[in-house]
């Protein structure tokens, strides 16, 4: 087996890069530590509490351990080949095979936006409106999403850098106001529930922990450097630590009624004693984290637009982005009244789709390491044009 796995030296960058090489290890680390955790600050704590109460950290840790395996596999591939995933994919499968993969990923990214958009709409209506919200309350988000999704991924690098200070100020601000009131002993003793309950909680929350597949496009044109794998995987666990601390603080505040408190991000700081004098200043920190939340929800849409344009061989992303975001706007507009039905369908019936793409697909990508390096003239030409597709 070791003879079949060969180190393939990276190809020169082309001006027609499919996935921009402007994304570096620093931006991917910031993504893993400061962007990925934010969506889990909405419904995830209450869902985990509903299944396991004080043991809510156990299914979360299990999710993080499971996701670390495919993320590590993707980083291992880039370290062995010294080239991006989609460059390697094109070399192994050719133009048609690569476009099939693009199409499959586009469908998944579109499917994975269902729950985040529904959650985001409910969160915005609950936090940003004191009176009855407008039916078009989420319109600014889709306008922002349409703009971001029409841009190349080099914009990701700049946004990831900005998310570092925004996240740290928002996260530590809101947790500082709540940690003093939290009763962490309420989570003891651990393992109070049988493993069947932990497994059920893990299964029904897979939609909230499918992280590995989001690394696929980010590593599509990534130039691996020594030590990057440890940095990125370590940053992912830094983000996991933020989540676990947030979950523990949330349950310490609400204990046995934690499952009834939705959108924890807006509620976790409301018991700070100084709020009686200063007002709801905790919402300032929640609003900061909401900025990152918007981009977090936008990212799969951007990936979907990118994969659609590459599947169809389109040069312009703007029309695709506009049509896709308009379709998602209509979905949110007409389907928000069926929120519970969609949540049950995606998280309980179609839950298997998430581990299939976030765990199985990255692990299957290890097969790209098998086989000998092609050396004939035709394949050298394919390598030179890899980034054009």
C-alpha positions as CSV (number, residue, x, y, z in Angstrom):
1,X,0.0,0.0,0.0
2,X,2.9,2.4,0.8
3,X,4.2,1.9,-2.7
4,X,1.0,3.0,-4.2
5,X,0.8,6.3,-2.2
6,X,3.1,8.8,-3.8
7,X,4.0,12.4,-3.2
8,X,2.8,14.4,-6.1
9,X,4.5,17.8,-6.4
10,X,2.3,20.8,-6.7
11,X,1.6,22.4,-10.1
12,X,2.3,26.0,-10.9
13,X,-0.5,28.3,-10.2
14,X,-2.6,29.4,-13.1
15,X,-4.3,32.7,-13.7
16,X,-7.6,30.8,-14.1
17,X,-7.6,29.5,-10.5
18,X,-10.8,27.7,-9.6
19,X,-10.3,28.1,-5.9
20,X,-8.2,31.1,-5.1
21,X,-4.9,30.4,-3.4
22,X,-5.3,33.6,-1.4
23,X,-6.6,31.5,1.5
24,X,-3.8,30.6,3.8
25,X,-3.4,28.6,7.0
26,X,-4.1,31.6,9.2
27,X,-7.5,32.2,7.6
28,X,-8.5,28.6,7.8
29,X,-7.4,28.5,11.5
30,X,-9.6,31.6,12.1
31,X,-12.5,30.0,10.3
32,X,-12.2,26.8,12.5
33,X,-11.8,28.7,15.8
34,X,-14.0,31.8,15.4
35,X,-16.6,31.3,12.6
36,X,-17.7,27.6,12.9
37,X,-18.8,27.8,16.5
38,X,-21.2,30.7,16.2
39,X,-24.1,28.9,14.6
40,X,-24.1,26.4,17.5
41,X,-24.9,29.2,19.9
42,X,-28.5,29.3,18.8
43,X,-30.6,26.1,19.0
44,X,-27.9,23.5,19.7
45,X,-27.7,24.0,23.5
46,X,-31.4,23.7,24.0
47,X,-31.6,20.7,21.7
48,X,-28.8,18.9,23.5
49,X,-30.4,19.7,26.8
50,X,-33.8,18.3,25.7
51,X,-32.2,14.9,25.0
52,X,-29.6,14.6,27.8
53,X,-30.1,17.5,30.2
54,X,-26.8,17.8,32.3
55,X,-25.0,15.4,30.0
56,X,-25.3,17.8,27.0
57,X,-21.5,18.1,26.7
58,X,-21.1,14.3,26.0
59,X,-22.8,14.2,22.6
60,X,-21.0,17.5,21.7
61,X,-17.6,16.0,22.5
62,X,-18.5,12.9,20.5
63,X,-19.4,15.0,17.5
64,X,-16.2,16.9,17.7
65,X,-14.1,13.7,17.9
66,X,-16.0,12.3,14.9
67,X,-15.5,15.5,12.8
68,X,-11.8,15.6,13.7
69,X,-11.2,12.4,11.8
70,X,-12.3,13.6,8.3
71,X,-10.8,17.0,8.8
72,X,-7.5,15.3,9.6
73,X,-8.0,13.1,6.5
74,X,-8.4,16.1,4.3
75,X,-5.3,17.8,5.8
76,X,-3.4,14.5,5.4
77,X,-4.2,14.5,1.7
78,X,-3.0,18.0,1.1
79,X,0.2,17.3,3.1
80,X,1.0,14.2,1.0
81,X,0.3,15.7,-2.4
82,X,1.3,19.3,-1.7
83,X,-1.6,20.5,-3.8
84,X,-5.2,21.5,-3.4
85,X,-8.0,18.9,-3.2
86,X,-9.8,19.9,-6.4
87,X,-6.5,20.0,-8.4
88,X,-5.9,16.4,-7.3
89,X,-9.4,15.5,-8.0
90,X,-9.2,16.8,-11.6
91,X,-6.1,14.8,-12.2
92,X,-7.6,11.6,-10.9
93,X,-11.2,11.9,-12.3
94,X,-10.8,14.2,-15.3
95,X,-13.1,17.1,-16.3
96,X,-16.4,15.1,-16.3
97,X,-15.7,13.3,-13.0
98,X,-14.7,16.6,-11.3
99,X,-17.9,18.3,-12.5
100,X,-20.0,15.5,-11.1
101,X,-18.3,16.0,-7.7
102,X,-19.0,19.7,-8.0
103,X,-22.7,19.0,-8.7
104,X,-23.0,16.6,-5.8
105,X,-21.4,19.1,-3.4
106,X,-23.6,21.9,-4.7
107,X,-26.7,19.9,-3.9
108,X,-25.4,19.1,-0.4
109,X,-24.5,22.7,0.3
110,X,-27.9,23.8,-0.8
111,X,-29.6,21.2,1.4
112,X,-27.4,22.1,4.4
113,X,-28.7,25.7,4.3
114,X,-32.3,24.8,5.2
115,X,-32.0,24.7,9.0
116,X,-29.5,27.6,9.3
117,X,-31.8,29.9,7.3
118,X,-34.9,28.9,9.3
119,X,-33.0,29.3,12.6
120,X,-31.6,32.6,11.5
121,X,-35.0,34.0,10.7
122,X,-36.5,33.0,14.0
123,X,-33.5,34.4,15.8
124,X,-33.6,37.7,14.0
125,X,-37.4,38.0,14.7
126,X,-36.9,37.2,18.4
127,X,-33.9,39.5,19.0
128,X,-34.1,42.4,16.6
129,X,-37.8,43.2,16.8
130,X,-39.7,44.4,19.9
131,X,-43.0,44.3,18.1
132,X,-44.4,42.0,15.4
133,X,-41.6,41.6,12.8
134,X,-42.1,42.3,9.2
135,X,-42.5,39.4,6.8
136,X,-39.5,40.7,5.0
137,X,-37.2,40.9,8.0
138,X,-34.6,38.6,6.5
139,X,-34.4,40.5,3.2
140,X,-31.1,42.3,4.1
141,X,-29.5,39.0,4.8
142,X,-30.2,37.6,1.4
143,X,-29.0,40.8,-0.2
144,X,-25.7,40.5,1.7
145,X,-25.6,36.8,0.8
146,X,-26.1,37.4,-2.9
147,X,-23.2,39.9,-2.8
148,X,-20.8,37.7,-0.9
149,X,-21.7,34.6,-2.9
150,X,-20.9,36.4,-6.2
151,X,-17.4,37.0,-5.0
152,X,-14.4,34.7,-5.3
153,X,-13.1,32.9,-2.3
154,X,-10.3,35.3,-1.8
155,X,-12.8,37.5,0.0
156,X,-13.0,34.7,2.6
157,X,-9.5,35.4,3.8
158,X,-10.2,39.1,4.5
159,X,-13.5,38.3,6.3
160,X,-11.8,35.5,8.4
161,X,-9.2,38.0,9.6
162,X,-11.9,40.5,10.7
163,X,-13.8,37.8,12.6
164,X,-11.0,37.3,15.1
165,X,-11.5,40.5,17.1
166,X,-15.3,40.5,16.6
167,X,-15.6,37.0,18.0
168,X,-13.4,37.4,20.9
169,X,-15.0,40.7,22.1
170,X,-18.5,39.3,21.6
171,X,-17.9,35.8,23.1
172,X,-16.0,36.9,26.2
173,X,-18.4,39.8,26.7
174,X,-21.5,37.7,26.7
175,X,-20.0,34.9,28.7
176,X,-18.4,37.3,31.3
177,X,-22.0,38.5,32.1
178,X,-23.3,35.0,32.6
179,X,-20.6,32.8,34.0
180,X,-20.9,34.2,37.5
181,X,-24.5,33.2,37.7
182,X,-24.0,29.7,36.3
183,X,-24.3,26.7,38.5
184,X,-21.9,24.2,36.9
185,X,-22.6,21.6,39.5
186,X,-26.0,21.2,38.0
187,X,-24.3,19.1,35.3
188,X,-23.1,16.5,37.8
189,X,-23.0,13.6,37.9
190,X,-22.0,12.9,34.4
191,X,-23.2,9.8,32.5
192,X,-26.5,10.0,34.4
193,X,-28.2,9.0,31.1
194,X,-27.7,5.7,29.3
195,X,-25.6,5.6,26.2
196,X,-28.7,5.2,24.1
197,X,-29.8,8.7,25.1
198,X,-26.4,10.1,24.2
199,X,-26.4,8.3,20.8
200,X,-29.9,9.6,20.1
201,X,-28.8,13.2,20.9
202,X,-25.8,12.7,18.7
203,X,-27.9,11.4,15.8
204,X,-30.5,14.1,16.0
205,X,-28.0,17.0,16.1
206,X,-25.7,15.9,13.2
207,X,-27.0,18.9,11.2
208,X,-25.4,21.2,13.8
209,X,-22.0,19.5,13.7
210,X,-21.2,18.7,10.1
211,X,-18.0,20.7,9.9
212,X,-15.5,18.7,7.8
213,X,-17.3,19.2,4.4
214,X,-16.9,23.0,4.8
215,X,-13.1,22.5,4.7
216,X,-13.4,20.9,1.2
217,X,-13.5,24.1,-0.9
218,X,-11.2,25.9,1.4
219,X,-8.5,23.3,0.7
220,X,-9.4,23.1,-2.9
221,X,-6.5,25.2,-4.0
222,X,-4.6,25.2,-0.8
223,X,-0.8,25.1,-0.8
224,X,0.1,23.0,2.3
225,X,3.1,24.0,4.4
226,X,4.8,22.0,7.1
227,X,3.0,22.1,10.4
228,X,-0.3,23.5,8.9
229,X,-2.2,20.4,9.8
230,X,-1.5,20.7,13.5
231,X,-2.3,24.4,13.4
232,X,-5.7,23.9,11.7
233,X,-6.8,20.9,13.7
234,X,-5.7,22.6,16.9
235,X,-7.7,25.7,15.9
236,X,-10.7,23.5,15.3
237,X,-10.4,22.2,18.9
238,X,-10.1,25.8,20.2
239,X,-13.4,26.5,18.6
240,X,-14.8,23.3,20.1
241,X,-13.6,24.6,23.5
242,X,-15.5,27.8,23.0
243,X,-18.7,25.7,22.2
244,X,-18.3,23.4,25.2
245,X,-17.8,26.4,27.6
246,X,-20.8,28.1,26.1
247,X,-22.9,25.0,26.5
248,X,-21.8,24.5,30.1
249,X,-22.6,28.1,31.0
250,X,-26.0,27.9,29.3
251,X,-27.0,24.8,31.2
252,X,-25.6,26.2,34.4
253,X,-27.9,29.2,34.1
254,X,-31.1,27.4,33.1
255,X,-30.5,23.9,34.4
256,X,-33.7,21.8,34.2
257,X,-35.6,24.3,32.0
258,X,-32.7,24.8,29.6
259,X,-34.5,22.9,26.8
260,X,-37.2,25.5,26.7
261,X,-34.8,28.5,26.2
262,X,-34.2,28.8,22.5
263,X,-31.6,31.0,20.8
264,X,-29.2,30.9,23.7
265,X,-27.0,33.6,22.2
266,X,-29.6,36.3,23.0
267,X,-30.5,35.0,26.5
268,X,-27.3,33.9,28.1
269,X,-26.2,37.3,29.4
270,X,-29.6,38.7,30.5
271,X,-29.1,37.8,34.2
272,X,-26.0,40.0,34.7
273,X,-26.7,42.2,37.8
274,X,-25.5,45.4,36.2
275,X,-28.2,45.2,33.5
276,X,-30.7,46.7,35.9
277,X,-28.8,49.9,35.8
278,X,-27.2,49.9,32.4
279,X,-30.0,48.2,30.4
280,X,-29.5,45.3,27.9
281,X,-25.9,46.0,27.1
282,X,-25.5,42.3,26.7
283,X,-27.2,42.6,23.3
284,X,-24.2,44.6,22.1
285,X,-22.1,41.5,22.3
286,X,-24.8,39.3,20.9
287,X,-25.0,41.7,17.9
288,X,-21.3,41.4,17.3
289,X,-21.6,37.6,17.2
290,X,-24.6,38.0,14.9
291,X,-22.3,39.6,12.4
292,X,-20.2,36.4,12.3
293,X,-23.4,34.3,12.3
294,X,-24.6,36.0,9.1
295,X,-21.4,35.1,7.4
296,X,-21.5,31.6,8.9
297,X,-24.9,31.0,7.3
298,X,-23.8,32.6,4.0
299,X,-20.7,30.4,3.6
300,X,-22.5,27.2,2.4
301,X,-24.5,29.4,0.0
302,X,-21.2,30.8,-1.4
303,X,-19.8,27.3,-1.8
304,X,-23.0,26.2,-3.5
305,X,-22.8,29.1,-6.0
306,X,-19.2,28.3,-6.7
307,X,-19.8,24.6,-7.3
308,X,-22.8,25.3,-9.6
309,X,-20.8,27.7,-11.8
310,X,-18.0,25.2,-12.1
311,X,-20.4,22.3,-12.8
312,X,-22.0,24.3,-15.7
313,X,-18.8,25.9,-16.8
314,X,-20.1,29.5,-16.2
315,X,-17.7,32.4,-16.0
316,X,-19.9,34.8,-14.0
317,X,-21.2,34.0,-10.5
318,X,-23.5,37.0,-10.1
319,X,-26.6,35.6,-12.0
320,X,-26.3,32.3,-10.2
321,X,-25.9,34.0,-6.9
322,X,-28.9,36.2,-7.5
323,X,-31.2,33.4,-8.6
324,X,-30.1,31.0,-5.7
325,X,-30.5,33.6,-3.0
326,X,-33.9,34.7,-4.4
327,X,-35.0,31.1,-4.3
328,X,-33.8,30.8,-0.7
329,X,-35.6,34.0,0.2
330,X,-38.9,32.5,-1.2
331,X,-38.3,29.3,0.7
332,X,-37.8,31.3,4.0
333,X,-40.8,33.5,3.2
334,X,-43.3,30.7,2.5
335,X,-41.9,27.9,4.6
336,X,-41.2,29.5,8.0
337,X,-44.7,28.6,9.1
338,X,-43.7,25.0,8.7
339,X,-40.5,25.4,10.8
340,X,-41.2,22.4,13.1
341,X,-42.0,20.1,10.2
342,X,-38.8,21.0,8.3
343,X,-36.7,20.6,11.5
344,X,-38.1,17.2,12.2
345,X,-37.6,16.1,8.5
346,X,-34.0,17.3,8.3
347,X,-32.7,16.4,11.8
348,X,-34.6,13.2,12.4
349,X,-35.5,11.6,9.0
350,X,-32.7,12.9,6.7
351,X,-30.0,13.1,9.4
352,X,-27.9,10.4,7.6
353,X,-27.1,12.9,4.8
354,X,-24.9,14.9,7.0
355,X,-22.5,12.2,8.2
356,X,-22.4,10.8,4.7
357,X,-21.0,14.1,3.4
358,X,-19.1,15.4,6.4
359,X,-17.5,12.0,7.4
360,X,-17.7,9.4,4.7
361,X,-16.9,11.7,1.7
362,X,-13.7,13.1,3.2
363,X,-12.6,9.7,4.2
364,X,-13.3,8.4,0.7
365,X,-11.1,11.2,-0.6
366,X,-8.1,9.3,0.8
367,X,-8.5,7.1,-2.3
368,X,-7.1,10.1,-4.3
369,X,-3.7,9.1,-2.8
370,X,-3.7,5.8,-4.5
371,X,-2.2,5.2,-7.9
372,X,0.9,6.2,-9.7
373,X,1.7,9.7,-11.0
374,X,0.9,10.2,-14.6
375,X,3.7,11.3,-16.8
376,X,2.5,11.3,-20.4
377,X,2.1,14.4,-22.4
378,X,-1.7,14.4,-22.3
379,X,-1.8,14.2,-18.5
380,X,0.8,17.0,-18.2
381,X,-1.5,19.2,-20.2
382,X,-4.4,18.2,-17.9
383,X,-2.3,19.3,-14.9
384,X,-1.5,22.6,-16.4
385,X,-5.2,23.2,-17.0
386,X,-6.4,21.8,-13.7
387,X,-7.3,25.2,-12.2
388,X,-9.3,26.2,-15.3
389,X,-12.2,23.9,-14.3
